[in-house]
Amino acid sequence: MADWSLSRAKARLDRREHLDELTARTRFEVRLHLNEPAEYGSYEDVETIFAIGHGECAALLAHRRVLPLWERLLLARYARRLHGKAITRSVGAVPSGASGIARAFGAEILELGPDSGDTGAKYDLQGRGLLTVFRIAVGAKGEAWPDRHEVSTTSARNILTCCATFAHRKPWHVLWPVYRVRGLRLWKL
C-alpha cells in the first residue's frame, strides 16, 4: 500500500511540474509580446490558432485524474479561461494524435473570428478565451480592426494575472475564487 501511495504522490508531483512548465511557456510568450511587440505574429489564420490552442489545451488537461478534485476543478476553470469554451469542448471530442482538427470544428472556428469594435472583455464574456483573443489580435493581417493594440495589451495583462494566480493555486480558490476588477466588470480567475 505504501508503494502505491508513493507512486501516486510522485505522479501528482510530476503532473504539477508539467502544468507549471506549460503555464511558464504561456507567460513567456505573452511577456515577450508585451516587451517587444511585433508588427504581425505567426498567428495569421484562425484555423491555425484553433489547432495550436487545441494542442495546448489537450496538454493542460491530459492526465488530470492524477490530481486531487480541487486541483482538477481549478485546472478546468483555468483552461476555459485561457482557451475558451469551444477549444475546451473540442479536447474531449478528439482522440489524441488525430489530424484534421480544423476541418472537424468549422462552426466553432467561425465563432472565433474578430468583429469590428469588440474589446477584450467582450471577447471573454463571449467565451472565446484570453489566449485565443490575444493570438487573434496579434495575428490576422489585413483585417480592419481599430482597437487591435488595446485588445492585445489588455488580454496579455489578463493572461499574466490569470497565469500567476494559477501558479499559486490553493484549495480554497475553488470555494472562494480570486476576483479582479477590469473596468466596471468583475471576473473570476
Rosetta silent file (secondary structure, phi, psi, omega in degrees, C-alpha in Angstrom):
SEQUENCE: MADWSLSRAKARLDRREHLDELTARTRFEVRLHLNEPAEYGSYEDVETIFAIGHGECAALLAHRRVLPLWERLLLARYARRLHGKAITRSVGAVPSGASGIARAFGAEILELGPDSGDTGAKYDLQGRGLLTVFRIAVGAKGEAWPDRHEVSTTSARNILTCCATFAHRKPWHVLWPVYRVRGLRLWKL
SCORE:     score description
SCORE:     0.000 S_00000001
   1 L     0.000  -35.381 -179.271    0.000    0.000    0.000 S_00000001
   2 H   -67.512  -36.237  178.722    2.865    2.362    0.748 S_00000001
   3 H   -64.021  -40.654 -179.983    4.361    1.798   -2.710 S_00000001
   4 H   -64.474  -44.263 -179.244    1.067    2.739   -4.367 S_00000001
   5 H   -68.027  -34.954  176.294    0.687    5.937   -2.361 S_00000001
   6 H   -67.294  -41.028  178.739    4.303    6.915   -3.054 S_00000001
   7 H   -68.054  -35.725  176.461    3.876    6.338   -6.782 S_00000001
   8 H   -65.219  -42.320  177.200    0.629    8.328   -6.731 S_00000001
   9 H   -64.660  -38.810  177.311    2.340   11.223   -4.936 S_00000001
  10 H   -64.835  -41.018  178.505    5.205   11.078   -7.461 S_00000001
  11 H   -64.732  -39.419  177.185    2.720   11.165  -10.355 S_00000001
  12 H   -64.143  -43.206  179.323    0.965   14.186   -8.824 S_00000001
  13 H   -62.978  -44.036  177.965    4.273   15.978   -8.383 S_00000001
  14 H   -62.101  -41.668 -179.705    5.291   15.247  -11.989 S_00000001
  15 H   -66.024  -41.434  178.123    1.930   16.447  -13.286 S_00000001
  16 H   -64.464  -38.632  176.988    2.118   19.679  -11.265 S_00000001
  17 H   -65.165  -38.167  177.482    5.623   20.350  -12.599 S_00000001
  18 H   -65.966  -41.785  176.818    4.348   19.789  -16.157 S_00000001
  19 H   -62.844  -41.188  178.209    1.425   22.186  -15.572 S_00000001
  20 H   -65.045  -35.917  177.459    3.813   24.800  -14.189 S_00000001
  21 H   -67.073  -42.717  177.690    6.029   24.404  -17.264 S_00000001
  22 H   -64.010  -39.123  177.713    3.071   24.874  -19.639 S_00000001
  23 H   -66.464  -38.713  178.499    1.979   27.948  -17.675 S_00000001
  24 H   -65.061  -37.857  176.564    5.536   29.339  -17.835 S_00000001
  25 H   -61.556  -43.893  179.218    5.571   28.907  -21.631 S_00000001
  26 H   -63.530  -45.124  179.256    2.339   30.859  -21.938 S_00000001
  27 H   -62.401  -38.249  179.566    3.620   33.621  -19.670 S_00000001
  28 H   -65.666  -44.076  179.094    6.864   33.830  -21.657 S_00000001
  29 H   -59.590  -45.243 -177.511    5.030   34.148  -24.983 S_00000001
  30 H   -71.016  -42.627 -179.766    2.797   36.928  -23.666 S_00000001
  31 H   -65.376  -35.868  176.780    5.580   38.762  -21.820 S_00000001
  32 H   -62.355  -40.148  178.264    7.748   38.645  -24.951 S_00000001
  33 H   -69.343  -37.266  179.552    4.982   40.330  -26.919 S_00000001
  34 H   -66.443  -38.204 -178.223    4.466   42.992  -24.244 S_00000001
  35 H   -80.512  -35.731 -179.625    8.172   43.875  -24.135 S_00000001
  36 L  -134.164   78.403 -178.634    8.830   43.629  -27.887 S_00000001
  37 L   -67.269  129.948  177.685    5.575   43.879  -29.842 S_00000001
  38 L   -90.755  158.946  178.734    5.938   42.618  -33.387 S_00000001
  39 L   -63.517  -50.182  176.340    4.008   44.051  -36.293 S_00000001
  40 L  -140.004  140.481  179.501    2.377   40.695  -37.029 S_00000001
  41 L   -89.567 -170.274  179.126    2.805   37.415  -35.263 S_00000001
  42 L   -85.685    4.624 -177.683    2.834   33.917  -36.628 S_00000001
  43 L  -100.220   80.357 -176.069   -0.900   33.635  -35.940 S_00000001
  44 L   -95.614  -25.239 -173.799   -2.366   34.697  -39.277 S_00000001
  45 L  -117.400  136.844 -178.891   -5.147   32.163  -39.667 S_00000001
  46 H   -66.644  -31.325  177.503   -7.934   31.456  -37.173 S_00000001
  47 H   -65.319  -38.899  177.183   -7.760   27.734  -38.031 S_00000001
  48 H   -65.987  -41.333  177.875   -4.085   27.687  -37.056 S_00000001
  49 H   -61.660  -41.296  178.615   -4.877   29.496  -33.807 S_00000001
  50 H   -64.000  -43.625 -179.029   -7.588   26.907  -33.070 S_00000001
  51 H   -66.040  -41.783  178.052   -5.217   23.995  -33.776 S_00000001
  52 H   -64.840  -45.225  178.651   -2.429   25.464  -31.604 S_00000001
  53 H   -62.755  -37.437  178.268   -4.895   26.215  -28.804 S_00000001
  54 H   -63.768  -42.988  179.080   -6.344   22.712  -29.068 S_00000001
  55 H   -64.074  -42.358  179.568   -2.894   21.165  -28.689 S_00000001
  56 H   -68.470  -40.092  179.852   -2.018   23.329  -25.689 S_00000001
  57 H   -67.997  -37.801  176.711   -5.376   22.747  -24.012 S_00000001
  58 H   -64.315  -37.582  177.151   -5.074   18.985  -24.569 S_00000001
  59 H   -67.032  -37.035  177.476   -1.622   19.089  -22.954 S_00000001
  60 H   -65.042  -43.879 -172.882   -3.057   21.002  -19.984 S_00000001
  61 H   -89.300   -1.695  178.992   -5.961   18.610  -19.478 S_00000001
  62 L   -69.998  143.118  177.167   -4.037   15.370  -20.082 S_00000001
  63 L    54.878   34.481 -178.060   -3.686   13.052  -17.064 S_00000001
  64 H   -75.219  -16.396 -179.600   -5.810   15.331  -14.925 S_00000001
  65 H   -71.554  -11.711  176.209   -7.280   12.402  -12.977 S_00000001
  66 H   -71.426  -30.187 -175.812   -3.990   12.079  -11.126 S_00000001
  67 L   -77.844  157.620  174.990   -4.673   15.416   -9.418 S_00000001
  68 L   -68.798  164.873 -174.187   -6.999   15.872   -6.438 S_00000001
  69 H   -58.497  -44.119 -177.656  -10.547   17.096   -7.079 S_00000001
  70 H   -62.075  -35.965 -179.594   -9.916   20.718   -6.064 S_00000001
  71 H   -75.859  -32.618  174.663   -6.994   20.977   -8.470 S_00000001
  72 H   -63.938  -40.597  178.656   -8.980   19.379  -11.312 S_00000001
  73 H   -64.937  -43.359  177.726  -11.721   21.980  -10.827 S_00000001
  74 H   -66.423  -36.873  178.627   -9.201   24.834  -10.886 S_00000001
  75 H   -65.244  -41.815  178.195   -7.465   23.341  -13.925 S_00000001
  76 H   -64.982  -40.969  177.803  -10.744   23.119  -15.852 S_00000001
  77 H   -64.870  -41.423  179.681  -11.581   26.728  -14.940 S_00000001
  78 H   -65.107  -44.181  179.349   -8.083   27.865  -15.930 S_00000001
  79 H   -64.238  -41.280  178.342   -8.216   26.050  -19.307 S_00000001
  80 H   -65.673  -37.304 -179.649  -11.668   27.500  -20.056 S_00000001
  81 H   -68.336  -41.064 -178.851  -10.462   30.976  -19.091 S_00000001
  82 H   -78.938  -46.877 -170.131   -7.364   30.813  -21.303 S_00000001
  83 H  -101.547  -17.848  178.164   -8.549   28.853  -24.324 S_00000001
  84 L    94.702  166.149 -175.746  -12.300   29.391  -24.346 S_00000001
  85 H   -68.618  -39.965 -176.193  -15.305   27.107  -24.354 S_00000001
  86 H   -63.575  -45.024 -179.321  -15.023   25.966  -27.980 S_00000001
  87 H   -70.590  -39.394  179.842  -11.440   24.736  -27.660 S_00000001
  88 H   -64.330  -40.245  177.246  -12.033   23.173  -24.244 S_00000001
  89 H   -68.183  -32.228 -178.467  -15.039   21.246  -25.564 S_00000001
  90 H   -70.131  -24.513 -179.133  -13.077   20.100  -28.613 S_00000001
  91 H   -64.003  -40.683  179.989  -10.421   18.461  -26.426 S_00000001
  92 H   -74.805  -17.764 -175.969  -12.866   15.868  -25.137 S_00000001
  93 H   -95.880   -7.038 -176.234  -14.256   15.145  -28.609 S_00000001
  94 L  -118.288  129.394  175.680  -10.965   14.438  -30.394 S_00000001
  95 L   -69.930  155.407 -177.957   -8.749   11.422  -29.715 S_00000001
  96 L   -66.095  139.167  178.779   -5.092   12.131  -29.038 S_00000001
  97 L    82.215    8.422 -179.722   -2.908   12.326  -32.131 S_00000001
  98 L   -78.017  148.606  177.371   -5.786   12.976  -34.527 S_00000001
  99 L  -112.133  166.600  179.272   -5.230   15.190  -37.546 S_00000001
 100 L    77.818   33.459 -178.362   -7.658   17.453  -39.388 S_00000001
 101 H   -64.787  -38.144 -177.940   -8.942   19.211  -36.286 S_00000001
 102 H   -64.627  -34.268  179.119   -9.684   22.395  -38.247 S_00000001
 103 H   -73.249  -31.471 -176.550  -11.953   20.534  -40.678 S_00000001
 104 H   -76.801  -25.858 -175.333  -13.903   18.838  -37.898 S_00000001
 105 L  -119.956   52.080 -178.868  -14.681   22.039  -35.994 S_00000001
 106 H   -64.155  -41.918 -178.721  -15.556   24.521  -38.743 S_00000001
 107 H   -67.065  -39.284  178.836  -18.522   26.085  -36.916 S_00000001
 108 H   -67.351  -35.807  179.521  -16.513   26.640  -33.733 S_00000001
 109 H   -68.469  -37.487  178.139  -13.687   28.244  -35.709 S_00000001
 110 H   -64.360  -30.291  178.376  -16.097   30.651  -37.398 S_00000001
 111 H   -68.913  -21.024 -175.321  -17.290   31.819  -33.959 S_00000001
 112 L   -82.302  -15.248 -175.066  -13.747   32.880  -33.059 S_00000001
 113 L   -61.115  144.247 -177.970  -13.361   35.491  -35.820 S_00000001
 114 L   -75.398  138.825  173.094  -12.999   39.113  -34.720 S_00000001
 115 L  -104.278  152.286 -178.649  -15.875   41.513  -35.216 S_00000001
 116 L   -66.077  131.772  176.199  -15.279   45.233  -35.577 S_00000001
 117 L    90.502   -3.411  178.153  -15.427   47.072  -32.266 S_00000001
 118 L   -70.291  143.188  174.782  -15.072   44.032  -29.972 S_00000001
 119 L  -109.790  170.128 -179.586  -12.974   44.559  -26.886 S_00000001
 120 H   -60.300  -39.172 -179.792  -11.060   42.012  -24.858 S_00000001
 121 H   -66.756  -39.881  179.400  -13.712   41.974  -22.134 S_00000001
 122 H   -66.960  -39.107  175.589  -16.477   41.389  -24.680 S_00000001
 123 H   -58.399  -46.952 -176.084  -14.475   38.587  -26.245 S_00000001
 124 H   -67.986  -35.602  176.997  -14.011   36.953  -22.900 S_00000001
 125 H   -65.841  -28.067  177.552  -17.669   37.312  -21.991 S_00000001
 126 L   -82.802    0.924  173.119  -18.498   35.536  -25.228 S_00000001
 127 L    81.991   24.705 -178.286  -16.318   32.638  -24.097 S_00000001
 128 L   -81.975  -23.636  178.915  -13.531   32.907  -26.651 S_00000001
 129 L    95.561  140.855 -175.500  -10.706   32.667  -24.124 S_00000001
 130 H   -66.643  -44.763 -177.841   -7.967   35.140  -23.274 S_00000001
 131 H   -69.140  -36.152  176.979   -5.106   33.417  -25.086 S_00000001
 132 H   -64.924  -44.474  178.202   -7.218   32.877  -28.206 S_00000001
 133 H   -63.574  -41.201  178.620   -8.230   36.548  -28.266 S_00000001
 134 H   -60.225  -45.792 -178.576   -4.607   37.575  -27.728 S_00000001
 135 H   -68.139  -35.579  176.225   -3.422   35.457  -30.661 S_00000001
 136 H   -66.110  -40.980 -178.814   -6.181   36.744  -32.924 S_00000001
 137 H   -69.717  -33.448  179.692   -5.294   40.337  -32.015 S_00000001
 138 H   -75.244  -38.125 -178.106   -1.571   39.780  -32.587 S_00000001
 139 L   -95.007 -142.347  176.845   -2.049   37.996  -35.927 S_00000001
 140 L    57.331   71.547  178.803   -4.721   38.296  -38.617 S_00000001
 141 L   -62.061  148.267  168.276   -3.062   40.512  -41.233 S_00000001
 142 L    75.370    3.054  179.349   -5.098   42.915  -43.276 S_00000001
 143 L   -91.328  137.925  178.665   -8.247   42.980  -41.156 S_00000001
 144 L   -78.405  104.629 -176.263   -9.731   46.340  -40.290 S_00000001
 145 L  -142.925   95.168 -169.698   -9.710   46.247  -36.508 S_00000001
 146 L   -64.116  -33.107 -176.572   -9.238   49.680  -34.920 S_00000001
 147 L  -104.357   32.707 -178.079   -8.613   48.617  -31.297 S_00000001
 148 H   -58.410  -46.304 -177.752   -6.280   45.693  -32.064 S_00000001
 149 H   -65.655  -40.714  179.323   -3.411   47.039  -29.918 S_00000001
 150 H   -64.549  -41.964  179.480   -5.690   47.769  -26.963 S_00000001
 151 H   -65.484  -43.415 -178.946   -7.253   44.292  -27.128 S_00000001
 152 H   -66.621  -39.650  179.794   -3.867   42.556  -27.349 S_00000001
 153 H   -68.773  -44.309  179.638   -2.418   44.572  -24.452 S_00000001
 154 H   -63.759  -46.730 -179.754   -5.478   44.138  -22.220 S_00000001
 155 H   -67.589  -33.343  177.678   -5.755   40.403  -22.868 S_00000001
 156 H   -64.038  -43.503  178.538   -1.978   39.979  -22.388 S_00000001
 157 H   -66.334  -38.242  176.970   -2.132   41.602  -18.954 S_00000001
 158 H   -65.342  -37.902  177.903   -5.166   39.495  -18.039 S_00000001
 159 H   -63.414  -44.601  179.747   -3.329   36.339  -19.159 S_00000001
 160 H   -61.751  -40.002  178.290   -0.333   37.203  -16.974 S_00000001
 161 H   -66.796  -44.157 -179.164   -2.595   37.765  -13.973 S_00000001
 162 H   -64.432  -42.024  179.010   -4.521   34.547  -14.578 S_00000001
 163 H   -66.599  -39.461  178.734   -1.301   32.516  -15.000 S_00000001
 164 H   -65.104  -38.491  177.833    0.229   33.995  -11.860 S_00000001
 165 H   -67.351  -41.049  179.464   -2.874   33.118   -9.867 S_00000001
 166 H   -67.983  -32.630  179.393   -2.915   29.567  -11.242 S_00000001
 167 H   -65.870  -26.973  179.319    0.773   29.125  -10.441 S_00000001
 168 L  -109.728   41.339 -175.042   -0.008   29.835   -6.755 S_00000001
 169 L   -68.695  143.428  178.741   -3.172   27.744   -6.612 S_00000001
 170 L  -133.968  157.244 -179.220   -4.572   26.717   -3.246 S_00000001
 171 L   -60.383  -29.889 -177.699   -7.564   24.539   -2.325 S_00000001
 172 H   -73.804  -12.007  176.155   -9.567   27.495   -1.040 S_00000001
 173 H   -65.289  -21.891  178.712   -9.558   29.071   -4.538 S_00000001
 174 H   -69.305  -46.315 -177.729  -12.290   26.599   -5.520 S_00000001
 175 H   -82.777  -34.223 -177.609  -14.740   27.871   -2.920 S_00000001
 176 L  -128.670   84.939 -174.622  -13.551   31.476   -2.777 S_00000001
 177 L   -67.714  157.756  176.748  -12.127   32.438   -6.180 S_00000001
 178 L   -80.690  125.382  179.232   -9.768   35.308   -6.702 S_00000001
 179 E  -106.314  151.639  176.694  -11.621   38.206   -8.273 S_00000001
 180 E  -141.183  138.542 -178.541  -10.147   41.097  -10.185 S_00000001
 181 E   -91.840  126.355  175.723  -11.795   44.264  -11.357 S_00000001
 182 E  -124.486  104.631 -174.595  -11.236   45.169  -15.010 S_00000001
 183 L    69.385 -126.013  176.937  -13.025   48.392  -15.837 S_00000001
 184 L  -101.503    0.911 -178.018  -16.520   48.039  -14.434 S_00000001
 185 E   -96.419  147.295  177.942  -16.608   44.271  -14.840 S_00000001
 186 E  -116.173  118.486 -178.284  -15.775   41.799  -12.091 S_00000001
 187 E  -128.123  159.218 -172.155  -14.447   38.477  -13.285 S_00000001
 188 E   -98.331  136.440  174.798  -13.287   35.270  -11.742 S_00000001
 189 L   -88.798    0.000    0.000   -9.835   33.784  -12.217 S_00000001
